[in-house]
Amino acid sequence: MTTVQPLRCDSLVDLDPNDLVARARSGCDDSYGELARRYFPRLVQLVLPRLHSNSHMDAEDIAQESLARAFQNIESFDPRYRFSTWLFTIAIRIACDHNRGHRRRLALLQTHSTLLGMEVAKPTSSFDRVELQESADTIWLIARRTLGDSHYTAMWLRFAEDLAVEEIARVMRKTQVGVRVLLHRARLKMLKEMHKEEARRSPGNYKESV
């Protein structure tokens, strides 16, 4: 490995990002730090408007993860291109993955209301969204504990993946009637368990539909 001559901090500040990457590849830890210092706030500003959660904390987490992935894969960076373009591409992909997870959690929350025949108030703040997402996640923890594999799979494909009964039948290699029976029985089991769960929880965001 080529030995990197140490540079003063003010010298690192003056270097081009691609030069910093070259030094980082050669073992200069300070170059990693300088890249992180430059790009962390820019990454936060890049991904924040793209997040459905609109959470500055989520944006910071994604910025940190983007830098971590870039540094872990620094050898794959092509120096013919700009480092920022490569890094921003990583960040946008992570943000898209985050949004898919966010949409899925909200879909799980909708599953809660569908299963229990309840109306769920729309979140009005970041705190409300976190609480609702946690409630949605609880649904599937209970489902995994309560349902057998076939019932759980049918429920997941229907409500979390939003597949039609016909599509579920193809995936599970069952008839459409068989899938409907699985969904019906799974719903009855979940109703029973969720009512028990609701009885243990203090009244919150849920109200029975009229």
N, C-alpha and C positions, 0 to 999 in steps of 0.2 A: 504494500500500500504506500502511496506517495505521502511523504511527511508534509503536513501543512504548517507553514510558518505562521506563528501567532500574529494577529493583528490587534491593534488597539480597538476599543469599542467604537470610537468615532470613525475609524477606518471601515469597520463593518457597515456602518450606517451609509457610507458612501458607495458601497458595492451594488452592482446590478443584481437583481434576484437570481438570475441564472448563474452568476458567479458564486453567489451564496450557496446555491444548490451543489455546484461543483465542489466547493469546499466542504459542504456537509457530507457529500459522498466520500470524501477523503478522510472523514473522521473529525471534523471541526464541530464540536457541540455548540459553540457560540453562534455558528451560522444558523443552526436550527432555531436557536432562541431568537435571533434577529428576524428570521422569516416569520416565526410565530408572532413576534411583536408587530411586524408590519401588516400581516394579513388577518389577524384575529378580528379586529374591529371591522375590517372591510367585509369579511365573511358574514359577520353578524348582520350588517346592513344589507348584504346581498340576499340572505335567506329569510329574514324576518318578514318582508312583505309577501313572501311565497307560502308562509305557514298558515294553515287553516286555524291553528290554535292561537295565532297572534300573540305568542308568548315569547318575551325577550329571553327568558331562561332557556326555553327550547332552542332558540336561535343560537345562544351561547354554547349549548351542548353540541349542536350540530357543527358549529365552527370548530370546537375542540376536536370532535370526531373527524372532521375533514382534514385538519392538520395532522392528526395522528395517522390516518390512513395514507396521506401523502408521504409522510416521513417513513412509514413502514415500507412503502413501495417506491422509495425515492430512486432506486436503481432502474425502474421502468420508465422514468421520465425521459422524454426525448428532448435534449437541449436545443434542437433546431427550432423549437416552439417556445412560447412564453410560459414561464412557470405559473403565472396568474391564471392563464386560460385553463391549464390542466387542473389546478387547484379548484377553481370555480366550478369546473365540470363535476368534480368529485362532490363538492358541496351541494350542488343542485340535485344530483342523484340522491344524496342522503336526505335532502329536504323532501323530495318526491316520495321516498320510502316512508318518511315520517308522516306525510300527509295521508298515504294509503292506510297506515296504521291508525291515524286519527279518524279517518272515515269509517274504518272497520269498527273502532270502539263506539262511535256514534250509532252504527248499525246494530251493534250488540245492545245498546241502550234501547233502540227501537224494538228489538226483540223482547226486551223486558216488558214494554207496554203491550206488545202483541200477545205475549204469553198470558199475562195477567189481566188483560182487558182493562188496563188503566191508561190514563192520560198523563203524559210526562211534560212538565213545563219546560219551555225552551230555556237554555242557559243564558243568563244575562251578564255574566262576568267570567273571568278566567277561573276564579274559585269554583263557581257553579259548574263549569265545564269539567274541571278535575273531579268534582264529586260525582257528576253524572257518568263520567268515564269509569270511575272506580266501581260504581254500581253496575255498569254494564259488564265489566270484567268479572264481577261476582257471579253473574248469571252462568258463565261458562265453567267456573270452578264448581258450582253446584251441579251443573249438567254432567260434568266429568265424573263427579262423585256419585251421582244418582242413576245415570242412564248406562245401559249396556253399549257396547261398541257400535252396533248397527243403529240404535236409536240416536246416539250422539252424532254419528256421522251424518245421518239424514238431517238432523237439526242444524248442524254446522253448515252443510252445503246449502240448505234452504235459506237460513236467516243470515249467516255471516258471509257466505259467498254469493248469496242472492241468485242461486240457480233455480230454474223452473223444475217442477216435478218430473217432467219428461227428461230433462238433463240429468237429474239425480238418479233416475232409473237407469240411464245408460252407464253412469259412473259406478253405481253400486251393483249393476247387473241384476236388477230386479224389475218387476212389472211396475207400472205407474200405480196400480191399485196397492201393491205391496208397499210402495214408498208412502202413499197416503196413510196407510194403516200405521206404519212406523211413526210418522209425524204426529198422528192423532194420539197414539199411546204415549209418545214422548211428551207431548204437550200436557196430557193429563198428569203424568208423573211430575213434571216440572211445576205445574200449577200447585200441586200439593206441597212440594218442597218450598216453593217460593212464598206461599202463604205462611208457612212456618217461619221462613226467614224474615218476612215482613213483620210478623208478630214479635220477633226479637229485636227489631230495629225501631227506633223512635220515629214518629211521623216526620217526613221531610219534604221532598220534592214531588211526592206522588199523591194523586187524589183519584178516587174511583170515578170512572166515566158515568155520566148520567144516561 
